[in-house]
Amino acid sequence: MTLNDELLAQLGDSGLEQIAGMLGTDTTTARNVVEAVSGTIVGGLARNVEHPDGADALRGALDDHVDADPFNGDVASLTRDGHSILGHVLGGQGTEQAAAGLSQFAGINSATIMKLLPLIAPMIMSLLADRAASRNMDAGAVADDLNNERSAVPGGLEDLLGGLLGSIFGGAVPRQGGPYEPTGASARDGSQDGSQDGDRAPDGRRGSDQREVAPGTSNPDW
């Protein structure tokens, strides 16, 4: 059973009905959107663990999500956790790119997709964490598992997800670094502003004087 299958099973009919109400669609459309969102997050995780540092960081982070129950958590705490996860997996700008692409795919406002993404992210992390713990998976096994997951996306989503992840990551594996290591031109010239991943606003954005941490780095607040 794939992570997407596990996600849909955990959500059940009532969960899909709630998501359909949030999206303003029927449950069939809601299911398709959930599959696309899930595939985007899983694909982002798979891209991160292509680098050993990213795999080690994710495996360590999964320990904090074992036995979590995001399917019955309150929306506010789930959203906060989800934005932190998305910041590592896709980055703030990448999350917005994903929302825009999924919006075009589903015909749903991107702002609504931005509300769904951080709700689904902790669910995927929890399911992956429980799987890794139950199978005693190390970082390499988690990376292999995610690569298999990426190859098992529902039919019709391969081109969409490939295009989305390609636009977010480009052709390269994200550069890895130590905790809170900045990226971009300001990192290359050695300037620092002392900001950390915890400074991210609830909507996943940063101010113009703040920098995202590279996806896949070993920040402690996954």
GUPA-905439 format. One record per residue (C-alpha): residue number from 1; residue in one letter; x, y, z. Coordinates in Angstrom, 2 decimals, padded with zeros to 5 digits. Example, Ala and Ser with C-alpha at 12.3 -4.5 7.8 and 13.67 -1.06 7.14 Angstrom:
BEGIN
<atom resi="1" resn="A" x="012.30" y="-004.50" z="007.80"/>
<atom resi="2" resn="S" x="013.67" y="-001.06" z="007.14"/>
# end
This chain:
BEGIN
<atom resi="1" resn="M" x="000.00" y="000.00" z="000.00"/>
<atom resi="2" resn="T" x="001.41" y="003.39" z="-000.98"/>
<atom resi="3" resn="L" x="001.52" y="006.41" z="001.31"/>
<atom resi="4" resn="N" x="-001.25" y="007.91" z="-000.80"/>
<atom resi="5" resn="D" x="-003.41" y="004.82" z="-000.30"/>
<atom resi="6" resn="E" x="-002.73" y="004.92" z="003.44"/>
<atom resi="7" resn="L" x="-003.59" y="008.61" z="003.53"/>
<atom resi="8" resn="L" x="-006.93" y="008.10" z="001.79"/>
<atom resi="9" resn="A" x="-007.75" y="005.15" z="004.03"/>
<atom resi="10" resn="Q" x="-007.03" y="007.21" z="007.15"/>
<atom resi="11" resn="L" x="-009.08" y="010.14" z="005.90"/>
<atom resi="12" resn="G" x="-012.04" y="007.93" z="005.02"/>
<atom resi="13" resn="D" x="-015.27" y="009.21" z="003.56"/>
<atom resi="14" resn="S" x="-015.83" y="011.75" z="006.33"/>
<atom resi="15" resn="G" x="-012.36" y="013.24" z="005.91"/>
<atom resi="16" resn="L" x="-012.81" y="013.57" z="002.16"/>
<atom resi="17" resn="E" x="-016.18" y="015.19" z="002.71"/>
<atom resi="18" resn="Q" x="-014.59" y="017.78" z="005.01"/>
<atom resi="19" resn="I" x="-011.88" y="018.48" z="002.44"/>
<atom resi="20" resn="A" x="-014.51" y="018.72" z="-000.30"/>
<atom resi="21" resn="G" x="-016.32" y="021.32" z="001.80"/>
<atom resi="22" resn="M" x="-013.09" y="023.27" z="002.24"/>
<atom resi="23" resn="L" x="-012.35" y="023.13" z="-001.49"/>
<atom resi="24" resn="G" x="-015.95" y="023.76" z="-002.54"/>
<atom resi="25" resn="T" x="-016.02" y="020.60" z="-004.68"/>
<atom resi="26" resn="D" x="-017.51" y="017.13" z="-004.68"/>
<atom resi="27" resn="T" x="-015.70" y="014.26" z="-002.97"/>
<atom resi="28" resn="T" x="-014.41" y="012.78" z="-006.24"/>
<atom resi="29" resn="T" x="-012.63" y="016.04" z="-007.06"/>
<atom resi="30" resn="A" x="-011.43" y="016.32" z="-003.47"/>
<atom resi="31" resn="R" x="-009.91" y="012.85" z="-003.73"/>
<atom resi="32" resn="N" x="-008.08" y="013.82" z="-006.94"/>
<atom resi="33" resn="V" x="-006.73" y="016.98" z="-005.31"/>
<atom resi="34" resn="V" x="-005.58" y="015.07" z="-002.23"/>
<atom resi="35" resn="E" x="-003.76" y="012.59" z="-004.46"/>
<atom resi="36" resn="A" x="-002.04" y="015.44" z="-006.30"/>
<atom resi="37" resn="V" x="-001.08" y="017.22" z="-003.07"/>
<atom resi="38" resn="S" x="000.15" y="013.96" z="-001.54"/>
<atom resi="39" resn="G" x="002.16" y="013.19" z="-004.67"/>
<atom resi="40" resn="T" x="003.76" y="016.63" z="-004.59"/>
<atom resi="41" resn="I" x="004.84" y="016.27" z="-000.96"/>
<atom resi="42" resn="V" x="006.10" y="012.72" z="-001.42"/>
<atom resi="43" resn="G" x="007.94" y="013.75" z="-004.57"/>
<atom resi="44" resn="G" x="009.53" y="016.66" z="-002.72"/>
<atom resi="45" resn="L" x="010.66" y="014.33" z="000.06"/>
<atom resi="46" resn="A" x="012.10" y="011.96" z="-002.54"/>
<atom resi="47" resn="R" x="014.06" y="014.80" z="-004.13"/>
<atom resi="48" resn="N" x="015.46" y="015.85" z="-000.75"/>
<atom resi="49" resn="V" x="016.72" y="012.38" z="000.18"/>
<atom resi="50" resn="E" x="018.64" y="012.00" z="-003.07"/>
<atom resi="51" resn="H" x="021.45" y="013.61" z="-001.07"/>
<atom resi="52" resn="P" x="022.73" y="011.59" z="001.94"/>
<atom resi="53" resn="D" x="022.57" y="014.64" z="004.23"/>
<atom resi="54" resn="G" x="018.93" y="015.12" z="003.31"/>
<atom resi="55" resn="A" x="018.17" y="011.45" z="003.96"/>
<atom resi="56" resn="D" x="019.86" y="011.57" z="007.37"/>
<atom resi="57" resn="A" x="018.03" y="014.77" z="008.31"/>
<atom resi="58" resn="L" x="014.66" y="013.32" z="007.33"/>
<atom resi="59" resn="R" x="015.27" y="010.02" z="009.12"/>
<atom resi="60" resn="G" x="016.11" y="011.89" z="012.30"/>
<atom resi="61" resn="A" x="013.04" y="014.09" z="011.93"/>
<atom resi="62" resn="L" x="010.75" y="011.09" z="011.49"/>
<atom resi="63" resn="D" x="011.44" y="010.03" z="015.08"/>
<atom resi="64" resn="D" x="009.57" y="013.12" z="016.24"/>
<atom resi="65" resn="H" x="006.51" y="012.12" z="014.22"/>
<atom resi="66" resn="V" x="006.15" y="008.50" z="015.35"/>
<atom resi="67" resn="D" x="002.78" y="007.82" z="016.96"/>
<atom resi="68" resn="A" x="001.58" y="011.33" z="016.07"/>
<atom resi="69" resn="D" x="-002.11" y="011.57" z="015.21"/>
<atom resi="70" resn="P" x="-002.51" y="014.42" z="012.72"/>
<atom resi="71" resn="F" x="-005.81" y="012.95" z="011.53"/>
<atom resi="72" resn="N" x="-007.46" y="014.01" z="014.79"/>
<atom resi="73" resn="G" x="-005.43" y="017.13" z="015.59"/>
<atom resi="74" resn="D" x="-006.73" y="020.68" z="015.66"/>
<atom resi="75" resn="V" x="-006.35" y="022.65" z="012.45"/>
<atom resi="76" resn="A" x="-004.21" y="025.44" z="013.94"/>
<atom resi="77" resn="S" x="-001.46" y="023.18" z="015.32"/>
<atom resi="78" resn="L" x="-001.62" y="020.97" z="012.24"/>
<atom resi="79" resn="T" x="-001.16" y="023.99" z="009.99"/>
<atom resi="80" resn="R" x="001.85" y="025.24" z="011.99"/>
<atom resi="81" resn="D" x="003.49" y="021.83" z="011.83"/>
<atom resi="82" resn="G" x="002.64" y="021.55" z="008.15"/>
<atom resi="83" resn="H" x="004.25" y="024.88" z="007.24"/>
<atom resi="84" resn="S" x="007.43" y="023.83" z="009.00"/>
<atom resi="85" resn="I" x="007.49" y="020.55" z="007.09"/>
<atom resi="86" resn="L" x="006.75" y="022.24" z="003.77"/>
<atom resi="87" resn="G" x="009.53" y="024.75" z="004.44"/>
<atom resi="88" resn="H" x="011.98" y="021.85" z="004.55"/>
<atom resi="89" resn="V" x="010.47" y="019.82" z="001.73"/>
<atom resi="90" resn="L" x="009.67" y="022.52" z="-000.84"/>
<atom resi="91" resn="G" x="010.75" y="025.84" z="000.66"/>
<atom resi="92" resn="G" x="008.37" y="028.78" z="001.02"/>
<atom resi="93" resn="Q" x="008.61" y="029.84" z="-002.62"/>
<atom resi="94" resn="G" x="008.41" y="026.22" z="-003.76"/>
<atom resi="95" resn="T" x="005.25" y="025.72" z="-001.72"/>
<atom resi="96" resn="E" x="003.67" y="028.70" z="-003.48"/>
<atom resi="97" resn="Q" x="004.77" y="027.32" z="-006.86"/>
<atom resi="98" resn="A" x="003.22" y="023.98" z="-005.97"/>
<atom resi="99" resn="A" x="-000.03" y="025.65" z="-004.92"/>
<atom resi="100" resn="A" x="-000.16" y="027.59" z="-008.19"/>
<atom resi="101" resn="G" x="000.40" y="024.47" z="-010.27"/>
<atom resi="102" resn="L" x="-002.11" y="022.40" z="-008.31"/>
<atom resi="103" resn="S" x="-004.59" y="025.25" z="-008.60"/>
<atom resi="104" resn="Q" x="-004.39" y="025.12" z="-012.38"/>
<atom resi="105" resn="F" x="-004.72" y="021.34" z="-012.34"/>
<atom resi="106" resn="A" x="-007.77" y="021.32" z="-010.08"/>
<atom resi="107" resn="G" x="-009.42" y="024.59" z="-011.08"/>
<atom resi="108" resn="I" x="-009.38" y="025.68" z="-007.44"/>
<atom resi="109" resn="N" x="-008.11" y="028.96" z="-006.02"/>
<atom resi="110" resn="S" x="-004.42" y="028.71" z="-005.09"/>
<atom resi="111" resn="A" x="-005.12" y="030.30" z="-001.69"/>
<atom resi="112" resn="T" x="-007.38" y="027.34" z="-000.91"/>
<atom resi="113" resn="I" x="-004.69" y="024.89" z="-002.02"/>
<atom resi="114" resn="M" x="-002.27" y="026.74" z="000.29"/>
<atom resi="115" resn="K" x="-004.62" y="025.88" z="003.17"/>
<atom resi="116" resn="L" x="-004.72" y="022.20" z="002.21"/>
<atom resi="117" resn="L" x="-000.97" y="021.66" z="001.70"/>
<atom resi="118" resn="P" x="000.02" y="022.18" z="005.36"/>
<atom resi="119" resn="L" x="-002.82" y="019.94" z="006.52"/>
<atom resi="120" resn="I" x="-001.68" y="017.03" z="004.36"/>
<atom resi="121" resn="A" x="002.07" y="017.40" z="005.03"/>
<atom resi="122" resn="P" x="001.96" y="016.25" z="008.70"/>
<atom resi="123" resn="M" x="-000.23" y="013.32" z="007.70"/>
<atom resi="124" resn="I" x="002.35" y="012.15" z="005.15"/>
<atom resi="125" resn="M" x="005.17" y="012.61" z="007.69"/>
<atom resi="126" resn="S" x="003.26" y="010.64" z="010.33"/>
<atom resi="127" resn="L" x="002.51" y="007.76" z="007.97"/>
<atom resi="128" resn="L" x="006.13" y="007.66" z="006.78"/>
<atom resi="129" resn="A" x="007.41" y="007.85" z="010.36"/>
<atom resi="130" resn="D" x="005.26" y="004.93" z="011.51"/>
<atom resi="131" resn="R" x="006.35" y="002.91" z="008.48"/>
<atom resi="132" resn="A" x="010.03" y="003.64" z="009.11"/>
<atom resi="133" resn="A" x="009.71" y="002.70" z="012.79"/>
<atom resi="134" resn="S" x="007.75" y="-000.50" z="012.18"/>
<atom resi="135" resn="R" x="010.22" y="-001.68" z="009.54"/>
<atom resi="136" resn="N" x="013.32" y="-000.44" z="011.38"/>
<atom resi="137" resn="M" x="014.34" y="001.56" z="008.32"/>
<atom resi="138" resn="D" x="017.59" y="003.53" z="008.27"/>
<atom resi="139" resn="A" x="018.13" y="006.67" z="006.19"/>
<atom resi="140" resn="G" x="019.06" y="004.71" z="003.08"/>
<atom resi="141" resn="A" x="015.97" y="002.51" z="003.35"/>
<atom resi="142" resn="V" x="013.75" y="005.58" z="003.76"/>
<atom resi="143" resn="A" x="015.32" y="007.09" z="000.65"/>
<atom resi="144" resn="D" x="014.71" y="003.89" z="-001.32"/>
<atom resi="145" resn="D" x="011.13" y="003.73" z="-000.06"/>
<atom resi="146" resn="L" x="010.42" y="007.30" z="-001.12"/>
<atom resi="147" resn="N" x="011.92" y="006.66" z="-004.54"/>
<atom resi="148" resn="N" x="009.54" y="003.71" z="-004.93"/>
<atom resi="149" resn="E" x="006.67" y="005.92" z="-003.78"/>
<atom resi="150" resn="R" x="007.55" y="008.53" z="-006.37"/>
<atom resi="151" resn="S" x="007.38" y="005.85" z="-009.07"/>
<atom resi="152" resn="A" x="003.92" y="004.75" z="-007.91"/>
<atom resi="153" resn="V" x="002.00" y="008.01" z="-008.32"/>
<atom resi="154" resn="P" x="-001.60" y="007.60" z="-009.54"/>
<atom resi="155" resn="G" x="-002.01" y="007.52" z="-013.30"/>
<atom resi="156" resn="G" x="-002.38" y="010.90" z="-014.94"/>
<atom resi="157" resn="L" x="-000.33" y="012.73" z="-012.32"/>
<atom resi="158" resn="E" x="003.17" y="011.87" z="-013.55"/>
<atom resi="159" resn="D" x="003.45" y="014.78" z="-015.97"/>
<atom resi="160" resn="L" x="001.88" y="017.23" z="-013.52"/>
<atom resi="161" resn="L" x="004.13" y="016.26" z="-010.60"/>
<atom resi="162" resn="G" x="007.21" y="016.01" z="-012.78"/>
<atom resi="163" resn="G" x="006.63" y="019.52" z="-014.06"/>
<atom resi="164" resn="L" x="005.90" y="020.93" z="-010.61"/>
<atom resi="165" resn="L" x="008.92" y="019.39" z="-008.93"/>
<atom resi="166" resn="G" x="011.12" y="020.27" z="-011.88"/>
<atom resi="167" resn="S" x="010.13" y="023.93" z="-011.60"/>
<atom resi="168" resn="I" x="010.73" y="023.93" z="-007.83"/>
<atom resi="169" resn="F" x="014.02" y="022.02" z="-007.70"/>
<atom resi="170" resn="G" x="015.35" y="022.52" z="-011.19"/>
<atom resi="171" resn="G" x="017.62" y="019.74" z="-012.38"/>
<atom resi="172" resn="A" x="019.75" y="019.62" z="-009.27"/>
<atom resi="173" resn="V" x="019.47" y="018.00" z="-005.88"/>
<atom resi="174" resn="P" x="019.05" y="020.72" z="-003.20"/>
<atom resi="175" resn="R" x="022.33" y="021.85" z="-001.68"/>
<atom resi="176" resn="Q" x="022.74" y="020.55" z="001.85"/>
<atom resi="177" resn="G" x="024.21" y="022.37" z="004.81"/>
<atom resi="178" resn="G" x="024.28" y="022.62" z="008.57"/>
<atom resi="179" resn="P" x="021.41" y="023.83" z="010.73"/>
<atom resi="180" resn="Y" x="020.06" y="027.22" z="009.69"/>
<atom resi="181" resn="E" x="022.56" y="027.57" z="006.86"/>
<atom resi="182" resn="P" x="021.32" y="030.35" z="004.54"/>
<atom resi="183" resn="T" x="021.24" y="030.01" z="000.79"/>
<atom resi="184" resn="G" x="021.36" y="032.42" z="-002.12"/>
<atom resi="185" resn="A" x="023.56" y="035.40" z="-002.95"/>
<atom resi="186" resn="S" x="023.60" y="036.75" z="000.58"/>
<atom resi="187" resn="A" x="024.97" y="033.42" z="001.81"/>
<atom resi="188" resn="R" x="027.74" y="033.51" z="-000.78"/>
<atom resi="189" resn="D" x="028.86" y="036.98" z="000.23"/>
<atom resi="190" resn="G" x="028.96" y="035.94" z="003.88"/>
<atom resi="191" resn="S" x="026.27" y="038.30" z="005.21"/>
<atom resi="192" resn="Q" x="024.00" y="037.08" z="008.01"/>
<atom resi="193" resn="D" x="020.83" y="038.35" z="009.56"/>
<atom resi="194" resn="G" x="020.48" y="035.74" z="012.32"/>
<atom resi="195" resn="S" x="017.08" y="034.57" z="011.11"/>
<atom resi="196" resn="Q" x="016.06" y="030.97" z="011.67"/>
<atom resi="197" resn="D" x="013.45" y="028.67" z="010.23"/>
<atom resi="198" resn="G" x="011.22" y="029.39" z="013.20"/>
<atom resi="199" resn="D" x="010.90" y="032.98" z="011.94"/>
<atom resi="200" resn="R" x="008.73" y="031.84" z="009.07"/>
<atom resi="201" resn="A" x="005.31" y="033.46" z="009.07"/>
<atom resi="202" resn="P" x="002.23" y="031.25" z="009.33"/>
<atom resi="203" resn="D" x="001.61" y="031.55" z="005.59"/>
<atom resi="204" resn="G" x="005.06" y="030.08" z="004.85"/>
<atom resi="205" resn="R" x="006.54" y="033.36" z="003.63"/>
<atom resi="206" resn="R" x="009.48" y="035.40" z="004.83"/>
<atom resi="207" resn="G" x="010.19" y="039.07" z="004.72"/>
<atom resi="208" resn="S" x="012.50" y="040.46" z="002.08"/>
<atom resi="209" resn="D" x="015.39" y="040.50" z="004.58"/>
<atom resi="210" resn="Q" x="014.98" y="036.83" z="005.50"/>
<atom resi="211" resn="R" x="016.26" y="033.70" z="003.79"/>
<atom resi="212" resn="E" x="014.90" y="030.20" z="003.57"/>
<atom resi="213" resn="V" x="016.85" y="027.24" z="004.79"/>
<atom resi="214" resn="A" x="017.71" y="024.86" z="001.95"/>
<atom resi="215" resn="P" x="015.18" y="022.02" z="001.68"/>
<atom resi="216" resn="G" x="016.54" y="018.85" z="003.25"/>
<atom resi="217" resn="T" x="018.86" y="020.47" z="005.78"/>
<atom resi="218" resn="S" x="019.04" y="019.14" z="009.29"/>
<atom resi="219" resn="N" x="017.10" y="021.85" z="011.10"/>
<atom resi="220" resn="P" x="015.58" y="020.51" z="014.31"/>
<atom resi="221" resn="D" x="012.07" y="021.85" z="013.76"/>
<atom resi="222" resn="W" x="010.72" y="019.59" z="011.03"/>
# end
